[in-house]
Amino acid sequence: MDLFIVLVICLSFLIFLFLWNQSYAKGKLPPGPIPLPIVGNFLQINTKDVNEFINKLAKDYGPVFTVYFGMKPTVVVHGYEAVKEVLIDQSEDFAGRGSFPVADRINQGLGVVFSSGEKWKQTRRFSLMVLRNMGMGKRTIENRIQEEAQCLVEAFKKTNRSPYDPSFLLGCAPCNVICSIIFRNRFEYSDEKFLTLVKHVKENTRIVSTPWIEFYNAFPFLLHHLPGSHNTVFKNMTEQRKFFLEQIKKHQESLDLSNPQDFIDYFLIKMEKEKHNKQSEFTMDNLITTIWDVFSAATETTSLTLTYGFLLLLKYPEVTAKIQEEIDHVVGRNRNPCMQDRSHMPYTDAVLHEIQRYIDLVPRNLPHETTRDIKFREYLIPKGTAILTSLTSVLYDDKEFPNPDQFDPGHFLDKSGKFKKSDYFMAFSAGKRVCVGEGLARMELFLLLVSILQHFTLKPVVDMKDIDITPGFKGFISIPPSYKVCFIPV
């Protein structure tokens, strides 16, 4: 038995050396900490705060370095200049989607988020076209968000000034907006299927931000068949996909090829047009996965931003008071806020940007991958190499944002109080892989936040100094801590 263990260790070490030598034979990767066989640099990483580990390495190795999350190398890009080169200046070379095993297991390289190559290009182009046809960035979807904002306000009124955790309702509103785009209709907040959908999205988001998923993503071949929270993610994703398939079947029965009503209709019509093309990317499996991508991304990112945002507004009541003063001056109390108001509300716009900068929602971005062998600075990076772009290093750049660890709307205001844009604002990523739903998210964040503050005063349930704004989890996504607030009608 002892000899067997020794042989396994030796074999593993030889495999590791082979893979490592292969990567260096094909290119000259950036420097980095020396990896161990099999586990790479994983034992050096604080899985509760991978950002801390990355920031430390950037001080030692500079803006571009290599880390082994398990057996495969990942090139880490740190700081605005290097991140800009990857995401914008050489975006085509870095436009591949790196492996994210916990999602890849279900999505199988389909959809718009975790796909690459021609499949990604066609699905993304089509999805953007449909979202625009459905009103993204236009008055039609603005009206839909305004209607949902009023439903949200009425739901908060029913809390009767009592302490309430707002995260659930703040998830329902953006979920309903994307449901109206994908499925043609919204759901009541008490609808059981709707509640289950929201629950699954929230549960999965929380799980993928835990250290266990960092571990799983590094060693999926070892952990896949073991017990663990990754199985809950797979179960939830499978249940969601069943619901989407039910909706698709209903749409197939009522489909009017000349009059598409929602995202599913558009996709089904595209499938019909390409049914004789054996190479078509528009298949039933790709439809289900694309729905899952659009639905999940559009629901939880906006929900978490609002949830974290209201916690920050509780912590800094003087900021809330200035927003409400601007609301009174520009919108008043007798009409719904609209997107035209935003240009007249520079402070509110600055606060929304600062919330997104400060919470650093997706610290390491989604993984990218090189699409060919490329020269990047003085390095030669082989095709298929995973690329990690540190958005934290951009959003927390102390030259662009003085005192970046402080929540300060002044980061986005000039000396005269006008809104100030920043190229460093990459909360939605940048370049060819920028978030498909950025326009929709921006509208939702503004209209939902302003609508709530138009109707309510936020009252904390603990002393101001005891309000904790530290993330509950900061893994793949920054999860706000749980809290309660009283919504006091004005």
C-alpha positions as CSV (number, residue, x, y, z in Angstrom):
1,M,0.0,0.0,0.0
2,D,2.9,2.4,0.9
3,L,4.5,1.6,-2.5
4,F,1.3,2.3,-4.3
5,I,1.0,5.7,-2.6
6,V,4.5,6.6,-3.6
7,L,3.9,5.6,-7.2
8,V,0.7,7.7,-7.3
9,I,2.5,10.7,-5.9
10,C,5.4,10.2,-8.4
11,L,3.1,9.8,-11.3
12,S,1.1,12.9,-10.3
13,F,4.3,14.9,-10.1
14,L,5.4,13.7,-13.5
15,I,2.0,14.6,-15.0
16,F,2.2,18.0,-13.4
17,L,5.8,18.6,-14.7
18,F,4.7,17.5,-18.2
19,L,1.7,19.9,-18.3
20,W,3.8,22.7,-16.8
21,N,6.6,22.2,-19.3
22,Q,4.1,22.0,-22.1
23,S,2.7,25.4,-21.2
24,Y,6.2,26.9,-21.1
25,A,7.3,25.2,-24.3
26,K,4.5,26.8,-26.2
27,G,5.0,30.3,-24.6
28,K,6.8,32.4,-22.1
29,L,4.3,32.9,-19.4
30,P,4.6,35.7,-16.9
31,P,6.4,35.0,-13.6
32,G,4.6,34.0,-10.4
33,P,4.8,31.9,-7.3
34,I,6.2,28.4,-7.7
35,P,3.4,25.9,-7.8
36,L,3.2,22.6,-6.1
37,P,2.4,19.4,-8.0
38,I,-1.4,18.9,-8.5
39,V,-2.5,21.6,-6.2
40,G,-0.6,24.4,-7.8
41,N,-0.7,27.6,-5.7
42,F,-4.0,26.7,-4.1
43,L,-2.7,26.1,-0.6
44,Q,-1.3,29.6,-0.6
45,I,-4.6,31.2,-1.4
46,N,-7.0,32.6,1.3
47,T,-10.2,31.2,-0.3
48,K,-12.3,33.5,1.9
49,D,-10.6,36.5,0.2
50,V,-8.9,35.6,-3.1
51,N,-8.5,39.3,-3.8
52,E,-6.2,39.8,-0.9
53,F,-3.9,37.0,-2.4
54,I,-4.0,38.6,-5.8
55,N,-3.2,42.1,-4.6
56,K,-0.2,40.8,-2.6
57,L,1.1,39.0,-5.7
58,A,0.7,42.1,-7.8
59,K,3.1,43.9,-5.4
60,D,5.6,41.2,-5.7
61,Y,5.4,40.4,-9.5
62,G,3.9,43.5,-11.1
63,P,0.7,43.9,-13.1
64,V,0.9,40.6,-15.0
65,F,1.7,37.3,-13.3
66,T,0.9,33.6,-13.4
67,V,-1.0,31.6,-10.7
68,Y,-1.9,27.9,-10.7
69,F,-5.4,27.4,-9.4
70,G,-4.9,23.6,-9.4
71,M,-2.9,22.2,-12.4
72,K,-3.6,24.7,-15.1
73,P,-1.9,28.2,-15.3
74,T,-4.0,31.4,-15.0
75,V,-2.5,34.7,-16.2
76,V,-3.6,37.4,-13.8
77,V,-3.9,41.0,-15.1
78,H,-3.9,43.7,-12.4
79,G,-4.3,47.5,-12.6
80,Y,-6.1,49.7,-15.1
81,E,-3.5,49.9,-17.9
82,A,-3.1,46.1,-18.1
83,V,-6.8,45.3,-17.7
84,K,-7.6,47.9,-20.4
85,E,-5.1,46.2,-22.8
86,V,-6.8,42.9,-22.3
87,L,-10.4,43.9,-22.3
88,I,-10.4,46.7,-24.8
89,D,-7.1,47.2,-26.7
90,Q,-6.6,43.5,-27.5
91,S,-10.2,42.3,-26.8
92,E,-10.4,39.9,-29.8
93,D,-7.3,38.0,-28.6
94,F,-8.8,37.6,-25.1
95,A,-12.4,37.1,-26.0
96,G,-12.6,33.4,-25.2
97,R,-14.4,32.3,-22.1
98,G,-12.3,30.6,-19.5
99,S,-13.4,27.5,-17.7
100,F,-15.8,27.9,-14.8
101,P,-16.5,24.2,-13.9
102,V,-19.5,24.6,-11.6
103,A,-21.4,26.3,-14.5
104,D,-19.8,24.4,-17.3
105,R,-21.1,21.1,-15.9
106,I,-24.7,22.2,-16.8
107,N,-24.2,24.7,-19.6
108,Q,-21.8,22.6,-21.7
109,G,-20.4,25.7,-23.4
110,L,-23.8,26.9,-24.6
111,G,-25.6,30.2,-24.0
112,V,-24.1,33.7,-24.1
113,V,-22.1,33.9,-20.8
114,F,-20.1,30.7,-20.8
115,S,-19.7,30.1,-24.5
116,S,-16.8,31.0,-26.8
117,G,-16.0,31.2,-30.5
118,E,-18.7,31.3,-33.2
119,K,-21.3,30.0,-30.8
120,W,-20.7,32.9,-28.5
121,K,-20.6,35.5,-31.3
122,Q,-23.8,34.5,-32.9
123,T,-25.7,34.0,-29.6
124,R,-24.5,37.3,-28.2
125,R,-25.3,39.2,-31.4
126,F,-28.7,37.7,-31.5
127,S,-29.5,38.3,-27.8
128,L,-28.5,42.0,-28.1
129,M,-30.7,42.4,-31.1
130,V,-33.7,40.8,-29.4
131,L,-33.2,42.8,-26.2
132,R,-33.1,46.0,-28.2
133,N,-36.2,44.9,-30.1
134,M,-37.9,44.3,-26.8
135,G,-37.1,47.8,-25.7
136,M,-33.8,47.8,-23.8
137,G,-32.7,51.4,-23.7
138,K,-36.0,52.6,-25.0
139,R,-39.2,54.0,-23.6
140,T,-41.1,50.7,-23.8
141,I,-38.9,48.9,-21.3
142,E,-38.7,52.1,-19.2
143,N,-42.5,51.9,-18.8
144,R,-42.2,48.2,-17.7
145,I,-39.6,49.1,-15.0
146,Q,-41.8,52.0,-13.8
147,E,-44.7,49.7,-13.4
148,E,-42.6,47.2,-11.5
149,A,-41.2,50.0,-9.3
150,Q,-44.8,50.8,-8.2
151,C,-45.5,47.2,-7.4
152,L,-42.3,47.2,-5.3
153,V,-43.3,50.3,-3.5
154,E,-46.7,48.8,-2.7
155,A,-45.0,45.7,-1.4
156,F,-42.8,47.7,0.9
157,K,-45.8,49.6,2.2
158,K,-47.2,46.3,3.4
159,T,-44.3,45.8,5.7
160,N,-46.1,48.4,8.0
161,R,-42.9,50.1,9.1
162,S,-41.7,46.9,10.7
163,P,-38.0,45.7,10.5
164,Y,-37.7,43.9,7.2
165,D,-35.0,42.2,5.2
166,P,-35.4,43.9,1.7
167,S,-33.2,41.4,-0.2
168,F,-36.1,39.2,-1.3
169,L,-38.3,42.0,-2.7
170,L,-35.3,43.7,-4.3
171,G,-34.8,40.4,-6.1
172,C,-38.4,40.1,-7.2
173,A,-38.5,43.4,-9.1
174,P,-35.6,42.9,-11.6
175,C,-36.7,39.3,-11.9
176,N,-40.1,40.3,-13.1
177,V,-38.7,42.8,-15.5
178,I,-36.6,40.2,-17.3
179,C,-39.5,37.7,-17.1
180,S,-41.6,40.2,-19.1
181,I,-38.9,40.3,-21.7
182,I,-38.3,36.5,-21.9
183,F,-41.8,35.1,-21.0
184,R,-44.0,38.0,-22.0
185,N,-45.5,38.4,-18.5
186,R,-44.7,39.3,-14.9
187,F,-45.6,37.2,-11.8
188,E,-47.3,38.2,-8.6
189,Y,-44.8,38.2,-5.7
190,S,-46.8,35.5,-4.0
191,D,-46.7,33.1,-7.1
192,E,-45.2,29.8,-5.9
193,K,-43.3,29.1,-9.1
194,F,-41.9,32.6,-9.1
195,L,-40.9,32.4,-5.5
196,T,-39.0,29.1,-6.3
197,L,-37.2,30.8,-9.3
198,V,-36.0,33.7,-7.1
199,K,-35.0,31.3,-4.3
200,H,-32.9,29.2,-6.7
201,V,-31.1,32.2,-8.2
202,K,-30.3,33.6,-4.7
203,E,-29.2,30.3,-3.3
204,N,-26.9,29.6,-6.2
205,T,-25.4,33.1,-6.1
206,R,-24.6,32.7,-2.5
207,I,-23.1,29.2,-2.9
208,V,-20.8,30.1,-5.9
209,S,-19.3,32.8,-3.7
210,T,-18.2,30.4,-1.0
211,P,-14.7,28.9,-0.6
212,W,-16.0,25.4,-1.4
213,I,-16.8,26.5,-5.0
214,E,-13.3,28.0,-5.3
215,F,-12.1,24.5,-4.3
216,Y,-14.5,22.7,-6.7
217,N,-13.5,24.9,-9.6
218,A,-9.8,24.1,-9.0
219,F,-10.4,20.4,-8.8
220,P,-13.7,19.4,-10.4
221,F,-12.4,16.0,-11.5
222,L,-11.8,15.1,-7.8
223,L,-14.9,16.7,-6.2
224,H,-17.7,16.2,-8.7
225,H,-19.0,12.9,-7.3
226,L,-18.5,13.9,-3.7
227,P,-21.1,15.5,-1.4
228,G,-21.0,19.2,-1.2
229,S,-22.9,22.4,-2.0
230,H,-22.0,22.1,-5.7
231,N,-24.7,19.5,-5.9
232,T,-27.3,22.0,-4.7
233,V,-26.2,24.4,-7.5
234,F,-26.6,21.6,-10.1
235,K,-30.0,20.7,-8.6
236,N,-31.3,24.3,-8.7
237,M,-30.0,24.8,-12.2
238,T,-31.8,21.7,-13.4
239,E,-35.0,22.8,-11.8
240,Q,-34.8,26.2,-13.4
241,R,-34.2,24.6,-16.8
242,K,-37.3,22.5,-16.4
243,F,-39.3,25.6,-15.8
244,F,-37.8,27.3,-18.9
245,L,-38.6,24.2,-21.0
246,E,-42.3,24.3,-19.8
247,Q,-42.4,28.0,-20.9
248,I,-40.8,27.1,-24.3
249,K,-43.4,24.4,-25.0
250,K,-46.2,26.8,-24.3
251,H,-44.7,29.3,-26.7
252,Q,-44.3,26.6,-29.4
253,E,-48.1,26.0,-29.2
254,S,-49.0,29.6,-29.7
255,L,-46.1,30.8,-31.9
256,D,-46.9,33.3,-34.6
257,L,-43.9,33.4,-36.9
258,S,-44.8,36.9,-38.2
259,N,-45.4,38.4,-34.8
260,P,-42.8,37.6,-32.0
261,Q,-43.8,38.8,-28.6
262,D,-40.8,38.0,-26.4
263,F,-37.3,36.6,-26.3
264,I,-38.5,33.0,-26.6
265,D,-40.6,33.7,-29.7
266,Y,-37.6,35.4,-31.4
267,F,-35.4,32.5,-30.7
268,L,-38.0,29.9,-31.9
269,I,-38.4,31.8,-35.1
270,K,-34.7,31.8,-35.6
271,M,-34.6,28.1,-35.0
272,E,-37.3,27.6,-37.6
273,K,-35.5,29.6,-40.2
274,E,-32.3,27.6,-39.6
275,K,-33.8,24.1,-39.2
276,H,-32.1,22.8,-42.3
277,N,-28.7,24.1,-41.3
278,K,-27.0,21.3,-39.4
279,Q,-24.3,23.7,-38.2
280,S,-26.8,26.2,-36.7
281,E,-26.1,27.5,-33.2
282,F,-29.8,28.1,-32.7
283,T,-30.9,24.8,-31.0
284,M,-33.2,23.9,-28.2
285,D,-30.4,23.3,-25.8
286,N,-28.8,26.7,-26.6
287,L,-32.2,28.4,-26.2
288,I,-32.6,26.9,-22.7
289,T,-29.1,27.9,-21.6
290,T,-29.3,31.4,-23.1
291,I,-32.6,31.9,-21.2
292,W,-30.8,30.7,-18.0
293,D,-27.9,33.1,-18.7
294,V,-30.0,36.2,-19.4
295,F,-32.5,35.4,-16.6
296,S,-29.9,34.7,-13.9
297,A,-27.6,37.6,-14.8
298,A,-30.4,40.2,-15.1
299,T,-32.0,39.1,-11.8
300,E,-29.3,38.8,-9.2
301,T,-26.7,41.4,-10.2
302,T,-29.3,44.2,-10.0
303,S,-30.8,42.7,-6.9
304,L,-27.5,42.5,-5.1
305,T,-26.5,46.0,-6.1
306,L,-29.7,47.4,-4.8
307,T,-29.5,45.3,-1.6
308,Y,-26.0,46.4,-0.9
309,G,-26.8,50.0,-2.0
310,F,-29.6,50.4,0.6
311,L,-27.3,49.1,3.3
312,L,-24.8,51.8,2.4
313,L,-27.6,54.4,2.4
314,L,-28.5,53.3,5.9
315,K,-24.8,53.6,7.0
316,Y,-24.6,57.1,5.4
317,P,-27.9,58.9,6.0
318,E,-26.4,62.2,4.9
319,V,-26.0,60.7,1.4
320,T,-29.7,59.5,1.5
321,A,-30.8,62.9,2.5
322,K,-29.0,64.6,-0.5
323,I,-30.6,62.1,-2.9
324,Q,-34.1,62.8,-1.5
325,E,-33.5,66.5,-1.7
326,E,-32.6,66.0,-5.4
327,I,-35.7,63.9,-5.9
328,D,-37.9,66.6,-4.4
329,H,-36.3,69.2,-6.6
330,V,-36.4,67.3,-9.9
331,V,-39.2,64.7,-9.7
332,G,-41.4,65.8,-6.8
333,R,-43.9,63.5,-5.1
334,N,-46.7,63.4,-7.7
335,R,-45.2,61.6,-10.7
336,N,-43.0,58.6,-11.4
337,P,-39.3,59.1,-12.0
338,C,-38.2,58.6,-15.6
339,M,-34.8,58.2,-17.3
340,Q,-34.8,61.8,-18.5
341,D,-34.5,62.8,-14.8
342,R,-31.1,61.2,-14.4
343,S,-29.3,64.0,-16.4
344,H,-30.8,66.5,-13.9
345,M,-29.8,64.4,-10.9
346,P,-26.0,64.4,-10.9
347,Y,-25.7,63.5,-7.2
348,T,-28.0,60.5,-7.5
349,D,-26.1,59.3,-10.6
350,A,-22.8,59.7,-8.7
351,V,-24.2,57.7,-5.7
352,L,-25.3,54.8,-8.0
353,H,-21.9,54.7,-9.6
354,E,-20.2,54.8,-6.3
355,I,-22.3,52.0,-4.9
356,Q,-21.3,49.8,-7.9
357,R,-17.6,50.8,-7.5
358,Y,-17.5,50.3,-3.8
359,I,-19.3,46.9,-3.6
360,D,-17.1,45.5,-6.3
361,L,-19.7,43.0,-7.3
362,V,-17.7,40.7,-9.4
363,P,-14.1,41.3,-8.2
364,R,-12.2,39.0,-10.6
365,N,-14.6,39.3,-13.5
366,L,-15.7,36.2,-15.3
367,P,-12.7,34.2,-16.6
368,H,-11.4,35.0,-20.1
369,E,-9.3,32.8,-22.3
370,T,-6.8,33.6,-25.2
371,T,-8.2,32.8,-28.6
372,R,-4.8,32.3,-30.2
373,D,-1.1,32.3,-29.3
374,I,-0.4,35.9,-28.6
375,K,2.4,38.2,-27.5
376,F,1.3,40.3,-24.5
377,R,3.9,42.8,-23.3
378,E,7.1,40.8,-23.2
379,Y,5.3,37.4,-22.7
380,L,4.1,34.7,-25.1
381,I,0.8,33.4,-24.0
382,P,-0.5,30.2,-25.6
383,K,-4.0,29.8,-27.1
384,G,-6.4,28.5,-24.5
385,T,-4.7,30.1,-21.4
386,A,-7.1,31.2,-18.7
387,I,-7.0,35.0,-18.0
388,L,-8.1,36.6,-14.8
389,T,-8.8,40.4,-14.9
390,S,-8.8,42.0,-11.5
391,L,-11.7,44.5,-11.7
392,T,-11.0,45.3,-8.0
393,S,-7.6,46.8,-9.0
394,V,-9.4,49.1,-11.4
395,L,-12.4,50.1,-9.2
396,Y,-10.1,50.6,-6.2
397,D,-7.3,52.5,-8.0
398,D,-6.2,55.2,-5.5
399,K,-5.0,57.6,-8.2
400,E,-8.4,57.7,-9.9
401,F,-10.4,57.3,-6.7
402,P,-8.7,58.9,-3.7
403,N,-9.3,56.9,-0.5
404,P,-10.9,54.1,-2.5
405,D,-11.8,52.2,0.7
406,Q,-14.2,55.0,1.6
407,F,-17.7,55.2,0.3
408,D,-17.7,58.7,-1.3
409,P,-20.0,59.8,-4.1
410,G,-17.5,62.6,-4.7
411,H,-15.5,60.1,-6.7
412,F,-17.9,60.7,-9.5
413,L,-18.5,64.5,-9.1
414,D,-16.4,67.4,-10.3
415,K,-15.7,70.6,-8.4
416,S,-18.9,72.2,-9.5
417,G,-21.1,69.2,-8.5
418,K,-21.6,67.9,-12.0
419,F,-21.5,64.1,-12.7
420,K,-18.0,63.1,-13.8
421,K,-17.5,60.0,-15.9
422,S,-14.5,57.7,-15.4
423,D,-12.9,55.2,-17.7
424,Y,-12.0,53.2,-14.6
425,F,-15.7,52.4,-14.0
426,M,-15.7,48.8,-15.1
427,A,-18.5,47.5,-12.9
428,F,-20.0,45.8,-16.0
429,S,-16.6,44.7,-17.3
430,A,-15.5,46.2,-20.7
431,G,-14.8,45.4,-24.3
432,K,-16.3,42.6,-26.3
433,R,-17.4,40.7,-23.2
434,V,-19.1,43.6,-21.5
435,C,-22.3,42.7,-19.8
436,V,-25.1,42.2,-22.4
437,G,-27.7,43.7,-20.1
438,E,-25.8,46.8,-19.0
439,G,-28.3,49.2,-20.5
440,L,-31.2,47.4,-18.7
441,A,-29.4,47.2,-15.4
442,R,-28.6,51.0,-15.5
443,M,-32.3,51.8,-16.0
444,E,-33.4,49.5,-13.3
445,L,-30.9,50.7,-10.7
446,F,-31.9,54.3,-11.3
447,L,-35.7,53.9,-11.5
448,L,-36.0,51.4,-8.6
449,L,-33.8,53.2,-6.2
450,V,-35.3,56.6,-6.9
451,S,-38.9,55.3,-6.7
452,I,-38.2,53.8,-3.3
453,L,-36.5,56.9,-1.9
454,Q,-39.3,59.0,-3.3
455,H,-41.8,57.1,-1.1
456,F,-39.9,56.1,2.0
457,T,-37.5,57.2,4.7
458,L,-35.0,54.4,5.6
459,K,-34.9,53.8,9.3
460,P,-32.1,51.5,10.7
461,V,-32.9,49.0,13.4
462,V,-29.5,49.2,15.0
463,D,-27.2,52.1,16.0
464,M,-25.5,53.7,13.0
465,K,-22.0,52.7,14.2
466,D,-23.1,49.1,14.5
467,I,-24.2,48.8,10.8
468,D,-21.7,46.4,9.2
469,I,-21.1,47.0,5.5
470,T,-18.4,44.2,5.2
471,P,-19.4,41.6,2.6
472,G,-20.9,38.4,4.0
473,F,-19.0,36.6,1.3
474,K,-16.4,37.9,-1.2
475,G,-15.7,35.1,-3.6
476,F,-16.8,35.0,-7.2
477,I,-19.4,37.6,-6.2
478,S,-19.5,40.1,-3.3
479,I,-22.6,39.2,-1.2
480,P,-23.9,41.9,1.2
481,P,-24.4,40.9,4.8
482,S,-28.0,40.3,6.0
483,Y,-29.7,43.3,7.5
484,K,-33.1,44.7,8.3
485,V,-34.6,48.2,7.7
486,C,-37.9,49.9,8.4
487,F,-39.5,51.6,5.4
488,I,-41.3,54.7,6.7
489,P,-43.7,56.2,4.2
490,V,-43.1,59.9,3.6
